[in-house]
């Protein structure tokens, strides 16, 4: 039995996705990701700017924003929500604070592909059909059961398992509370490169790219802005479940990431406190 299945958007029209992105400003990744972490019951959330270059598929292997939480992870409901553009399963859950937000749709401001590792599954959402390696050409997305992939031992499955190890092996301080088999989620958003932008201009001149190139300098500027937003700790006042927020940066050539900023309800009893190292 194959461990891979197609996992694309339910409404995969590029023009539709572009309209959604144009109606909602970019730069809100931290707040949207925190809402999703809160809704999953997470107590810890980290946002990493990973500037390292990995081996493998060029669309996926470059610098990326990485979102990490220790919540319940992706259930069938969350996977369904990820596939839908105009509707979210959260709309039927009045306790979810992210039910009115843009949620995972905001990821496409920064990346053409959304990668998720959660509860034993590795999922890619690829609305532009940018990924062609390991039998995924033209699929629009994929979902891989990692346990099945390890048991099958076929060439394509082995290549995908290697990809997961390359892209999602992170330092312990980033993965506190996360277990790829049954707890939490790691979402990787490969930054949109100049070559990705130019491909869409060339291949689809009528609609063009989903967004601009996200350079490493621009990504670093966004990271600093989000870090500064933690300074007074107010962001934690609207979160009941999330107790700790950390923002990290991993520069190419460094052995481990460095902490840019953090905010925690644990520092001072009775209220949040933040610090910038």
C-alpha positions in Angstrom: 0.0 0.0 0.0 1.4 3.4 -1.0 2.2 5.8 1.8 1.6 8.8 -0.5 -1.7 10.4 -1.5 -2.7 13.5 -3.3 -3.5 16.4 -1.0 -4.3 19.6 -2.9 -6.5 22.6 -2.2 -10.2 22.0 -2.6 -10.5 25.1 -4.7 -7.1 25.2 -6.4 -7.7 28.3 -8.6 -4.7 30.5 -8.5 -6.7 33.6 -9.3 -9.0 32.9 -6.4 -6.0 32.5 -4.0 -4.5 35.7 -5.3 -7.7 37.6 -4.6 -7.8 36.3 -1.1 -4.2 37.4 -0.5 -4.7 40.8 -2.1 -7.7 41.5 0.3 -5.6 40.8 3.4 -2.3 42.5 4.1 0.9 40.5 4.6 3.2 40.8 7.6 0.8 39.2 10.0 2.4 35.7 10.1 3.1 35.9 13.8 -0.4 36.8 14.9 -2.0 34.3 12.5 0.3 31.5 13.6 -0.3 32.3 17.3 -4.0 32.0 16.8 -3.6 28.6 15.3 -1.3 27.5 18.1 -3.8 28.8 20.7 -6.6 26.9 19.0 -4.6 23.7 19.1 -4.1 24.0 22.9 -0.4 24.7 22.6 1.5 26.1 25.6 4.7 26.8 23.6 5.1 28.5 20.3 8.3 29.3 18.3 8.8 31.1 15.0 12.2 30.5 13.4 13.8 32.2 10.4 15.9 29.4 9.0 18.5 30.9 6.6 20.3 27.6 5.9 20.4 25.9 2.5 19.4 22.3 2.6 19.9 19.6 0.0 17.0 18.3 -2.1 14.2 19.9 -4.1 15.2 23.5 -4.9 11.7 24.8 -4.3 11.7 23.4 -0.7 15.3 23.4 0.4 16.1 27.1 0.8 15.6 29.5 3.6 12.2 29.4 5.3 10.0 30.6 8.1 9.3 27.7 10.5 6.4 27.6 12.9 6.5 25.2 15.8 4.0 24.4 18.6 3.3 21.7 21.1 -0.5 21.6 20.8 -2.6 18.6 19.8 -1.4 18.7 16.2 -3.4 18.3 13.0 -6.5 16.2 13.2 -8.7 15.3 10.2 -10.6 18.6 10.9 -7.4 20.7 10.7 -6.2 18.9 7.5 -9.6 19.6 5.9 -9.3 23.3 6.9 -5.8 23.5 5.4 -7.3 22.4 2.0 -10.0 25.0 1.9 -9.5 28.5 0.6 -12.8 30.3 1.3 -14.0 28.4 4.4 -12.5 27.0 7.5 -13.6 24.3 9.8 -12.9 26.8 12.6 -16.0 28.8 11.7 -18.0 26.0 13.2 -16.0 26.1 16.5 -17.0 29.3 18.4 -14.1 28.8 20.9 -11.4 29.0 18.3 -10.0 32.6 18.2 -8.7 32.1 14.7 -12.1 31.4 13.1 -12.3 34.9 11.7 -8.7 35.3 10.6 -6.9 34.3 7.5 -5.1 31.4 9.1 -3.1 29.2 6.8 -4.0 31.2 3.7 -1.7 33.9 5.0 1.3 31.5 4.5 1.1 32.1 0.8 2.2 35.8 1.3 5.7 34.3 1.9 5.8 31.0 0.2 4.4 29.1 -2.8 4.3 25.8 -0.8 3.2 25.0 2.7 4.9 22.0 4.4 3.4 20.5 7.6 4.8 17.8 9.8 2.3 16.6 12.4 1.1 13.4 14.1 3.0 11.1 11.8 2.0 12.8 8.6 4.1 14.9 6.2 1.9 17.2 4.0 2.7 19.6 1.3 0.2 22.1 -0.2 1.4 23.1 -3.6 -1.2 25.1 -5.5 1.2 26.3 -8.2 2.4 22.7 -8.9 6.0 23.9 -8.2 7.3 20.7 -6.8 8.1 17.9 -9.2 10.5 15.6 -7.4 9.8 12.1 -6.1 6.6 11.5 -8.2 4.9 14.7 -7.1 4.8 16.5 -10.4 1.4 18.0 -11.1 -0.1 16.7 -7.9 -0.9 20.1 -6.3 0.0 18.6 -2.9 0.7 15.4 -1.1 0.2 13.6 2.2 2.6 11.0 3.3 2.1 8.6 6.2 5.6 8.4 7.6 5.2 5.0 9.3 3.9 3.5 6.1 6.7 5.1 4.1 9.3 3.6 6.4 7.6 0.1 6.0 7.3 0.3 2.2 11.0 0.9 1.6 10.4 2.0 -2.0 12.7 4.5 -3.7 10.2 7.4 -3.7 9.2 6.8 -0.1 12.8 6.7 1.0 13.5 10.0 -0.8 10.6 11.7 0.9 11.7 10.4 4.3 15.2 11.8 3.6 13.5 15.1 2.7 11.7 15.2 6.0 14.9 14.5 7.9 16.7 17.3 6.1 14.0 19.9 6.4 12.6 19.2 9.9 15.5 18.1 12.0 15.9 21.0 14.3 17.7 21.7 17.6 16.1 20.5 20.9 15.4 24.0 22.2 13.1 24.5 19.2 11.2 21.2 19.6 10.4 21.3 23.3 7.0 19.5 23.7 6.8 18.5 20.0 6.7 14.8 19.0 6.4 14.1 15.3 4.3 11.0 16.0 1.6 12.3 18.2 1.9 15.9 19.5 2.4 19.4 18.0 3.0 20.6 14.5 6.0 22.1 12.6 5.1 24.2 9.5 7.8 25.1 7.1 7.3 28.0 4.6 10.1 28.1 2.0 10.7 31.7 1.1 9.6 32.7 -2.4 12.8 33.0 -4.4 13.5 35.2 -7.4 13.4 32.1 -9.7 10.0 31.1 -8.3 8.7 34.6 -9.0 10.1 34.7 -12.5 8.7 31.2 -13.3 5.2 32.4 -12.6 5.7 35.6 -14.6 6.9 33.5 -17.6 4.5 30.6 -17.4 1.4 32.4 -16.3 1.6 36.1 -17.4 -2.1 36.7 -17.0 -2.2 36.0 -13.3 1.5 36.2 -12.4 3.0 35.2 -9.1 1.1 34.9 -5.8 3.4 37.5 -4.3 6.8 39.2 -4.5 10.2 37.6 -3.9 10.9 37.3 -0.2 14.6 38.1 0.2 16.6 37.1 3.2 17.0 40.7 4.1 13.3 41.3 3.9 12.6 38.2 6.0 15.1 39.4 8.6 13.4 42.7 8.7 10.0 41.1 9.3 11.5 38.9 12.0 12.8 41.9 13.8 9.4 43.6 13.6 7.7 40.6 15.1 10.4 40.4 17.8 9.8 44.0 18.8 6.1 43.3 19.1 6.9 40.9 22.0 8.6 43.6 24.0 5.7 44.7 26.3 4.2 41.2 26.6 0.8 42.4 25.7 0.4 39.8 22.9 0.1 37.2 25.7 -2.9 38.9 27.3 -5.2 37.6 24.5 -3.9 34.0 24.8 -5.2 31.6 27.3 -3.3 28.5 26.3 0.0 29.8 25.0 2.4 30.6 27.8 5.7 31.0 26.0 6.5 32.6 22.7 10.0 32.6 21.2 11.5 34.0 18.0 14.7 32.5 16.6 17.1 32.9 13.8 19.4 30.3 12.3 22.1 31.7 10.1 23.9 29.6 7.5 27.0 28.1 8.9 25.9 28.3 12.5 25.7 25.1 14.5 22.4 26.1 16.2 19.9 29.0 16.2 20.0 32.0 18.3 17.2 33.5 20.3 16.0 36.9 19.0 13.2 37.6 21.5 10.9 35.8 23.8 7.8 36.5 25.9 6.5 34.3 28.7 3.8 34.3 31.4 6.1 32.2 33.5 8.7 34.9 34.3 6.5 36.9 36.7 3.7 35.3 38.6 0.4 36.9 37.7 1.3 38.5 34.4 3.3 38.4 31.2 6.8 39.6 30.9 9.0 39.8 27.8 12.7 40.3 27.1 14.9 41.0 24.2 18.3 39.4 24.6 
